[in-house]
């Protein structure tokens, strides 16, 4: 394993946990997430996330450590969004668990990549608004906010980031079916992902018909 990859994976092993709520892993130590992002952008210059993530996944698999694509993506975006760790830690006092913090990711990503009209002042207000709210309440706050500029979310009612999470979960389930020949999982998969496949066809149809669904 390459030394840089080992440094990142070793650090992320202190962040990842197997704590679950239902079928979701929820207990990641978000206090170290900014530091993880800092290590990545310091070790890799220039950073190509599309080539880095497969290497990290391979390293995780080689040592039997669960891999979470979303964690690495969020770490990089949050490090780029907040220049100082102190500012990041101030934010996570109000958005204090991984599930809630994930909702902030697409908003910060849009600002960093200059793909949305959102301002940092608006983000600060959103964070303040989420203080002491439950996960579901936080989720609704962010979805309502993103509908202002996310055409797929506002017009089709489909959250592309939630859709992406379902895609990751689907790949994990398919891997279990293939490796363990687990037919019971296959039956469950067909039932639980019925809406997923419908939404997937809906998105493809919309993208083929209108450029309006492309965020600019």
Secondary structure, 3 states (H helix, E strand, C coil): CCHHHHHHHHHHCCCCCCCEECCEECCCCHHHHHHHHHHHHHHCCCCCHHHHHHHHHHHHHHHCCCCCHHHHHHHHHHHHHCCCHHHHHHHCCCCCCHHHHHHHHHHHHHHHCCCCCCCHHHHHHHHHHCCCCCHHHHHHHHHHHHCCCCHHHHHHCCCHHHHHHHHHHHHHHHHHHHHHCCHHHHHHHHHHCHHHHHHHHHHHHHHHHCHHHCCC
